């Protein structure tokens, strides 16, 4: 399986067509909560594949929309995003040169240009999400924020506080955990909650596939720019493979359990990987819920190994297969997941959860409906963060201990003012980056 298959860029070619058809079938309600002519203005901070796909979904929603501002730290990424979107939505992309901003302060310039009842898309690497969300809420702007929302416990606490502040201002916040808005998955979870497999005993969240890519440093590129371009490879930027790549199925597992784990222990290793980065190439975290049942998360990115992407749930009288990577969830009468044991399978049409999450957000803005996913998104990210902390330290941690941690992966991130600033992770003389040693390093 191609590791990039979860990226929003995969939906760029199809999202416009699918969503446009859906848009014409629903009534366009233009209320006082959009602009005077019903137009919702959209801006984006972070113009990579995910961000570009999110804009496409936003512009494909019912009702008039337009893209008015863009920001990134890399000019080439902004140029590529702008050209892609302009070809797809030539009449809706209205971003003149003076509304395209480059640099670490671009997020402020972009957000400052979003009018009341507009929405900003935050799709930079997750280390920057708490900073950008706080500013958007301070300025009274609705937000769509991509996962993973934060990379450490202090960042999660900032997301939670910003979410509460948004409630007080009646701002709408959507998070990029699109599986929660997948009709097939929602129906499967409902059947589990209705007792289709009995009491849930164990859930398994998997993401196992070929290696995560790594781009060598470009000629003349700063260390900071190199790490941000390779954000999947540096823990301070993305929070680890366990968090940023497994967050959907961790969240689905907690959705099945209708709660969050109370503790975790785990292990991981860097065995095959030779790229100069900070990744382990395998991760395993065992979470315990309040009722004693378990969630086991397995992440691996190694070539020529067994691949699987999805969630498996075992109950007292059956089992289920669902989650990100499973387009047609199934329920089985036993733990043996064979065709003859299937008691239910999604047989409806394919469903675009990426579009559905945007349809819900824009409807909430147009019709002033409550919509704030900040707390749920923060807690889903915290599951991945506490798993990473347990794996890298070798310790068993409780939820409360992990959430109370004051360790920041990139202290002083807000003070970075240029792409040539020192990077939070520095290579040694041989070009290798610091990698945690379980049993020796503290809670990190």
N, C-alpha and C positions, 0 to 999 in steps of 0.2 A: 504493500500500500504506500502511495506517495504521501510523505509527511505533510506536504503543503496542501493536501486536499481539503483541509478544514478552513482554509483562508477564504475571506470574502471575495477575493478576486475570482474564485471559481464561479461565483454567482453573477459576475458582471455581464456575461453574455446572455444569461437567461432571465435574470431578475426583472429587467425592464419589460420584456415581453409578457412574462407571467403576471407581473404586478399591474401592468397597464390594462390587461384584460379584466383583472379583478376590480380595478378602479372604475371601469366603465359600468360594472354591474352593480355598484353600490351608489347610494345617493350621496351627492356632494353637499355636505352641510357646512355652510359658511356662516359662522357665528361671530359674536363680538370678541372671541378669544383669539382670532387670527387678525391679520392686518385689516385695514378699512375695506379693502377689496377682497378680503378672504385669503390673501396670499400669506403663507408662512415662509419667512426667510430662514435660510439654513446657512451655517458656516461650519468649517472643519478645521481642526487642529490635529495634524498628523496625516499625511497624504499618501501613505503606503497602500498596499493591496486591501487591507481591511477597511481603511477609511474610505477609499474610493468606492468599494462595494457598498458601504453604508450610505454614502451620498446617493448612489444609484437607487437604493431601496427607498430612501427618503423622498427623492424626486418622483418616484413611481406611485406614491400614495394618492388617495383620492383627494381632490381639491387642488387649488393652485399653489405651487411651491416654486422657489428659486434659490439657487446657490449664490451667495453674495460676497463671501470672503473665505480665504484659505490661508493656512499657516503651516510651516514646517521648518526644520533646521537645515534641510537639504533642498537646494533649488532644483536639482534634477528630479527629485521625487514629486515636487509640486508641479513641475512642468509636465511630467508624464501623467499625473492624475488629472490635471486640467484638460489636457488634450483628449484623454480617454472620455471624460465626462462630457466635454463639449461636442464630441462626435455623437455621443449617445443621446444627449439632451440639449441640442443647440439653442433652443429658445429659453431653457430654464437655467443655463449656466451663465450668470451675469456677474462675472468677477473681473473687473478691469485691473490693470497692472497695479494701481495704487491700493487695491484691496487684496493683494497677494504679499504675504509677509514672511520673511526668512529670519530665523534666529531663535534664541532661547526665550526671548520676550515676545515672540510672535503670538503666543496664546493670548496675551493681554490685548494686543492690537486687534486680533480677530474677535474676541469676545466683546470688546468695547463697541464693535460695529453691529452687533446683533440687536435689533429692536425688540421692544416688549412683545412677548408671545412668539418670538423666534426660537430657534433651537441650535445649540452648538454641538457638534460631533467631536468627541474626545477620543482619538485613536492613536495617540503616541504610545510608545512602550509603557507598560503599566507603572514603572517607577515614578513617572511624572503625573499619574492620574490624580492623586490626592491634591497636589498643588493646583492643577487646572480646574478640578471640580470645585474646590473652595472658592476660587476666583469667580467662576461662573455663577455660583450661588450668591456670592457677595454682590455681584452685578445684576442679579435678578433674571438670569437667563435659564431657560429650560435646557436639559442636557440628555444626550444619548452618549453613554460611556461604554467603550469596549472593555471586555475582560482583559486582564485579570484584576484590575481596579487598584491594587497595591501589591508591594512585594514583602512587606514586613508588618509586624503588629502596630507600630506607631502609625504607619500609613493607613491601616484598617481603621484605627480609632479616628483618624481624620475623616475618612469616608463616612463613618457613622455619624460624626458631628455635623458634617456638611449635609447629610441626608435629613437630619432633624431640622437643621436651619431651613432647608428647602421646603419642608412641610409647613413651617411657620409662614413662609412666603407664598405658599400655594404654587410652587414650581413643580414641574413634571420632570422626573428622572427615570430614564430607562437604562437598563444594563444589558450588555451583549451576551447574556446566557439564553440564547434563542431556543435551546431545547425545552425550556419551560413553556414555550408557546408553540410547540409541535403538536398538532392534533393527534397523530398516531401515538405519540408518547403519552400525552395527557390521557387518552382513552385507556392505554395499558396500565398506567399508574392508578387510574380510577378503579379498574377491575381488581388490581392488587389490594387497594384499600378496602374494596367491597368483599374481600375474602377469597378471591379466586385461587390463591395458592396457600391459604392459611396464614398463620402468623409468620412474618418475615424473620428468618433466622440469620442469614448471612447475605450480604451483597458484595459483588466484586466489580470493581471499575478497572477497565483495561485500556491502555493505549500502547500498543507494541507494533513497531514498524521499522523501516530502514533508518539510517542515521540522519540526524539533523545536519543540514548543510552548514558550511562555514566558508566565508569569502575572505581570502587573504587581504591584508591591508593594501589599499591602493597607494600608488606613488604619491608622495606628498600629503597623504591623509594623516590627520592627527590621531592620537591614540583614542581620544574620546569619540571622534567620528567613527572610527573603526568599530568600537564596541557598540555604539548605538545602531549602526548598520547591521551588525551581527547580534541583535538584541536577544535572540533566542539562546545565545551561547554564554551570556554573562549574567550571573545570578543577581547582581545589583540592579540590572535593568528589567529582567523578566521574572525573577523570583524562583527560577528553576523549572526544569521540564515537568516535574510533578505538578506544579501549580499551573503553569501557563498552557500546558498541553492536555492535562487531565481534568482541568477545572469543570468542564461540562459534565463528565461522567461522575465526578465526585458530587457535583450538585444534583444530578439525577438520582444518585444513590441516596442522598439525604432527602430528596423529594419523596422517594419510595418510603423511607423511614419516617417522613414527616417530622424531622428533627435534626439536630446537629450532634456530632460525637462529643463525648466528654473527655476522651483521652486518646493518645496515639503512641505507638512505638514503630520503629521501622529500620530499614537498612538499605544501603545502596553502595555502588562501587564504580570506579572508573577502570575498566579492564582492557577494553579494545580501543578506546578512543585515543587518537594521537594528535588531534587538532589542538592548537594552543588556545584553550578556552577554559571555562570553569565548570563544565558539565560532568556529572556522573553519567554513565551510559546505561545504568539500570537503577530503578527505584522501586521500593516496596514499602508501603505503609499500612499498618494494621490499626484501624480505629475501633474504639469501643463506644457503643451508645449507652444511654442511661439504663436500658433494660438488659444490658449484658450482651446483646447481639453485636455482630462485628461487620465492619466494612473493610475489605482488603483491596488496596489499590496497587496495581502493577503498571509501571511505565518502563519501556525499554525502547531504545533507538539504536539498534544494531542491524547491520546487513546480514542476509542469509540466515535469519532466525525465524522462529514461528511468529507470525503476525496475527494480531486480533485487536479489534477496536469496538468496544461496546460495554454493556453492563450485563451481568448475569445475577439473578436474584433467586435464592433458595428459600422456600417457605415450608411450613409443616406438612403440606399436602400437595406440593407442586413447585414449579419454578417458572421463571420468565427470562426472556432476553429482550433488551431494549437499550435505549441510550444513544448518544452520538455515535455514529458509525453503523447504526442498525436502522435502516429506513423502514422496515416492516416488522415492528415488535411482535413477539409471539409469547403465548402462555402455554405451559405444558402440564399435563396431569401428574407428572412424576419429575424426579430430578434428572432422568435420562431424557435429554433434549433431542428427540428424534421426531421425524415427520409424523409417525403414527401416534405420537403422544401429544400432538398439538390440539389444544381445546379452543384456542382463539388466535387469530392473526389479523393484523391490519390489512384490509383488502380494499380500502378506499383509494382515492387518487393521491398522487404524490403531493406533498405539502411543503411549501417554502416557509419555514419558520423564521428565516431572516426577514422576509417581507412582513410576516404576521406581527413581529415585534414592533416594526415601524408603523404598521397600520394602527395598532393599539395606541402607540405614543401620539401620533398625529391626531387621532380621534379624541384623545384626552385633552389635547391642546385646543382643538377647534370647539369642543363642547364642554370644556372646563370640568372634566372628570378627574377624580383623584388618581394619580399614577406616580408612585414613588417606589422604585425597586432598590434603593440604595442599601437598606439594611440587609435584605436577602443577598444581594450581590456581595456585600462586604463579608457576610458570614460564610458564603460559599468559598470566597477567596481565602478566608481564614482557615478553612479546612485544609487547603493545599499548603498554606504557609506553615501551619503547625506540623504537617507531615514532613515538609522539608526541614524544619527545625529538628524534628526527632531523628530523621535519617542522617543529617549532617553532624549531629552531636552524639548520636548513639544513646540518647536518653529517652525515657518514657515521660511524656508531658501531658498535663491536663489542659483542657480548653482554657481554663482561667489562667493558668501559668503562662501559656503561650500568648494569650491576648494581652497580658500585663507586661510582656517583655518590652524593654526600652531600647533594644538593639536595633539600630538602623543600618541597612545594607549600604546606603549611600548618604551618610550625614553631610549636611550642607548643600544638598542638591539644588535648593532654591537660589543659592548664591552663584551658581554657574552662569556666566554671562557671555560665553563665547565657545565656539567649537574647538578652540585651541586650549581650553582650560584643562587642568589635570583630570584624568579619568579616575573614578573611584577605585577601580582595580588596576594595579600597576604590575607589569611583568617583571620577573627577575632578570638577572644578567643573561640567562639562557633563553629568555623569551617566554617562560612559563608563568601562568597566573596562579594566585593562591587558591588552593582547593581544600575544603575542610577535611579534617581527619577525625572520624567518629571515635569517641572515647577519650580524645585529647582536647578538642575544641569545646568551648562552652556552648550555651544556647545561642545559635546564630540564625 
